[in-house]
């Protein structure tokens, strides 16, 4: 899987490549999809909630690489889903707080990461729009669900010189965008690629 990802996805960060090799993706996918766990593709979720999936590992790697993580960051993961993206981030930073609106997904992701002894990842039930201010400010925010604009509360929780990666919806579809909050709080954005993500939902379930 990792070798299939590296070149097409432009993954050059050795720490990201190492994280992909360490995290057992088959533990995070639904049981019915376990034989496809190491395919380079998005896998569907299960249960009664249609709006979640297990992200394509190439996309996960590209998003992590784009945040330019060095190892000491405090990171917010928004739209935690299966917990796979948070697990990869956990190999790259000091602390990860992962927010997911569906309580059963939070329970499952937390159980898997506890069993893997990933001690720097904390899973919380919450509305993606609100983030998790108790652990802010964040050096980086990873958003794995699409929205027309960046929720104001997430920008407020980002530290000066912090980065957000987010799928932003537009009239032509969706773009993966890197947002930088400069020291003077000026916001700069860079379009990285086209993207396809489940939409950001309000509330909890």
PLY file of the C-alpha trace (Angstrom):
ply
format ascii 1.0
element vertex 205
property float x
property float y
property float z
element edge 204
property int vertex1
property int vertex2
end_header
0.00 0.00 0.00
2.69 2.46 1.01
4.75 1.89 -2.13
1.65 2.33 -4.28
0.92 5.65 -2.59
4.31 7.37 -2.50
4.80 8.52 -6.07
1.24 9.14 -7.36
0.36 11.06 -4.17
3.68 12.94 -4.12
4.53 11.74 -0.62
8.13 12.61 0.17
8.03 13.17 3.94
9.85 10.19 5.48
8.01 10.59 8.79
4.64 10.35 7.04
5.78 7.25 5.13
6.95 5.68 8.38
3.59 6.44 10.03
1.72 4.75 7.17
3.85 1.64 7.66
3.29 1.56 11.43
-0.47 2.01 11.69
-2.47 -1.19 10.97
-5.31 0.13 8.81
-7.22 -3.17 8.96
-8.06 -2.48 12.61
-9.88 0.74 11.70
-12.03 -0.38 8.77
-15.46 -2.03 9.10
-15.22 -5.82 9.37
-16.97 -6.33 6.04
-14.20 -4.30 4.32
-11.23 -5.90 6.05
-9.99 -7.68 2.91
-9.74 -4.26 1.22
-8.00 -2.58 4.15
-4.72 -2.03 2.30
-6.21 -0.87 -0.97
-5.42 2.72 -1.95
-9.06 3.77 -1.83
-11.74 5.26 0.38
-13.76 2.54 2.09
-17.43 2.87 3.06
-18.51 3.02 6.67
-21.06 0.70 8.21
-23.93 0.88 10.69
-26.89 3.23 10.48
-24.85 6.36 9.71
-24.27 6.90 6.01
-22.15 10.02 6.29
-18.79 8.57 7.18
-16.05 6.62 5.46
-12.47 5.49 5.98
-10.34 7.95 4.04
-8.08 6.93 1.19
-4.61 6.43 2.77
-3.05 8.49 -0.04
-5.29 11.41 0.88
-4.50 10.97 4.59
-0.78 10.99 3.82
-1.05 14.03 1.56
-3.00 16.00 4.16
-0.51 15.12 6.90
2.45 16.03 4.70
0.84 19.35 3.71
0.57 20.39 7.38
4.39 20.23 7.59
4.39 18.61 11.01
7.67 18.50 12.96
6.78 16.45 16.04
5.90 18.83 18.88
2.54 20.09 17.62
-0.81 20.06 19.38
-3.30 19.05 16.67
-7.08 19.00 16.34
-8.55 16.32 14.08
-12.07 17.25 12.94
-14.43 14.56 11.63
-12.54 11.71 13.25
-14.63 8.89 11.76
-12.85 5.55 12.07
-9.88 7.06 13.91
-7.37 6.06 11.20
-6.42 9.64 10.32
-5.96 10.48 14.01
-3.76 7.39 14.42
-1.49 8.54 11.59
-1.34 12.05 13.04
-0.48 10.57 16.42
2.75 9.15 14.97
3.75 12.63 13.80
2.91 15.05 16.63
2.93 15.47 20.40
-0.84 15.40 20.95
-4.00 14.80 18.89
-7.55 15.65 19.94
-10.04 14.03 17.56
-13.65 15.28 17.34
-16.45 13.15 15.90
-20.22 13.69 16.13
-21.21 9.98 16.13
-20.69 8.50 19.60
-20.38 4.88 18.42
-17.49 5.83 16.12
-15.75 7.68 18.96
-16.07 4.62 21.21
-14.71 2.28 18.54
-11.79 4.52 17.54
-10.84 5.08 21.16
-10.91 1.34 21.86
-8.69 0.51 18.88
-6.13 3.22 19.73
-6.08 2.17 23.39
-5.38 -1.42 22.36
-2.55 -0.16 20.12
-1.17 1.81 23.09
-1.46 5.17 21.29
-1.37 7.35 24.40
-1.19 10.78 22.75
-4.61 10.61 21.03
-7.83 11.69 22.75
-11.25 11.15 21.18
-14.19 13.44 21.94
-17.85 13.48 20.92
-18.71 16.90 19.54
-19.94 19.14 16.75
-17.21 19.71 14.16
-18.16 23.38 13.83
-17.28 23.98 17.49
-13.93 22.22 17.63
-12.68 21.54 21.15
-11.56 24.73 22.85
-10.53 22.96 26.08
-7.32 21.73 24.37
-6.71 24.84 22.24
-4.73 26.60 20.90
-3.78 24.17 18.15
-0.67 24.35 16.00
-2.54 22.54 13.22
-6.12 21.52 12.49
-6.95 18.64 10.18
-10.52 18.72 8.81
-11.78 15.58 7.06
-15.26 16.80 6.09
-16.25 19.42 3.53
-17.84 22.78 4.25
-18.48 25.99 2.27
-16.34 28.06 4.67
-14.08 27.60 7.68
-16.10 27.63 10.91
-15.13 30.76 12.86
-14.65 28.81 16.08
-11.99 26.62 14.46
-10.07 29.67 13.27
-10.28 31.09 16.79
-8.78 27.88 18.21
-5.82 27.97 15.79
-2.59 29.37 17.21
-0.76 32.20 15.44
1.45 30.69 12.72
-0.84 27.63 12.72
-2.19 25.70 9.72
-5.57 24.28 8.79
-6.14 21.80 6.00
-9.77 21.69 4.91
-11.95 20.57 1.97
-13.79 23.75 0.92
-16.91 23.48 -1.21
-17.48 25.76 -4.20
-19.81 25.93 -7.22
-17.54 23.54 -9.15
-17.16 20.94 -6.42
-14.60 20.89 -3.64
-10.94 21.87 -3.21
-8.49 20.76 -0.54
-7.14 24.04 0.84
-4.25 24.86 3.19
-4.98 27.83 5.45
-2.22 29.70 7.29
-2.85 32.03 10.22
0.11 34.40 10.31
1.52 35.94 13.48
-0.45 39.13 12.81
-3.59 36.91 12.46
-3.77 37.53 8.70
-5.25 34.50 6.92
-3.65 33.13 3.75
-4.93 30.19 1.72
-3.47 27.89 -0.93
-5.49 25.48 -3.08
-3.73 22.10 -3.08
-5.96 19.84 -5.15
-9.48 18.82 -6.05
-11.17 16.83 -3.31
-14.16 14.69 -2.42
-15.24 14.38 1.22
-18.40 13.71 3.21
-20.04 16.99 4.31
-19.60 18.50 7.74
-22.70 17.85 9.85
-24.03 19.71 12.88
-24.93 18.22 16.24
-24.06 14.84 17.74
-25.56 11.38 17.42
0 1
1 2
2 3
3 4
4 5
5 6
6 7
7 8
8 9
9 10
10 11
11 12
12 13
13 14
14 15
15 16
16 17
17 18
18 19
19 20
20 21
21 22
22 23
23 24
24 25
25 26
26 27
27 28
28 29
29 30
30 31
31 32
32 33
33 34
34 35
35 36
36 37
37 38
38 39
39 40
40 41
41 42
42 43
43 44
44 45
45 46
46 47
47 48
48 49
49 50
50 51
51 52
52 53
53 54
54 55
55 56
56 57
57 58
58 59
59 60
60 61
61 62
62 63
63 64
64 65
65 66
66 67
67 68
68 69
69 70
70 71
71 72
72 73
73 74
74 75
75 76
76 77
77 78
78 79
79 80
80 81
81 82
82 83
83 84
84 85
85 86
86 87
87 88
88 89
89 90
90 91
91 92
92 93
93 94
94 95
95 96
96 97
97 98
98 99
99 100
100 101
101 102
102 103
103 104
104 105
105 106
106 107
107 108
108 109
109 110
110 111
111 112
112 113
113 114
114 115
115 116
116 117
117 118
118 119
119 120
120 121
121 122
122 123
123 124
124 125
125 126
126 127
127 128
128 129
129 130
130 131
131 132
132 133
133 134
134 135
135 136
136 137
137 138
138 139
139 140
140 141
141 142
142 143
143 144
144 145
145 146
146 147
147 148
148 149
149 150
150 151
151 152
152 153
153 154
154 155
155 156
156 157
157 158
158 159
159 160
160 161
161 162
162 163
163 164
164 165
165 166
166 167
167 168
168 169
169 170
170 171
171 172
172 173
173 174
174 175
175 176
176 177
177 178
178 179
179 180
180 181
181 182
182 183
183 184
184 185
185 186
186 187
187 188
188 189
189 190
190 191
191 192
192 193
193 194
194 195
195 196
196 197
197 198
198 199
199 200
200 201
201 202
202 203
203 204
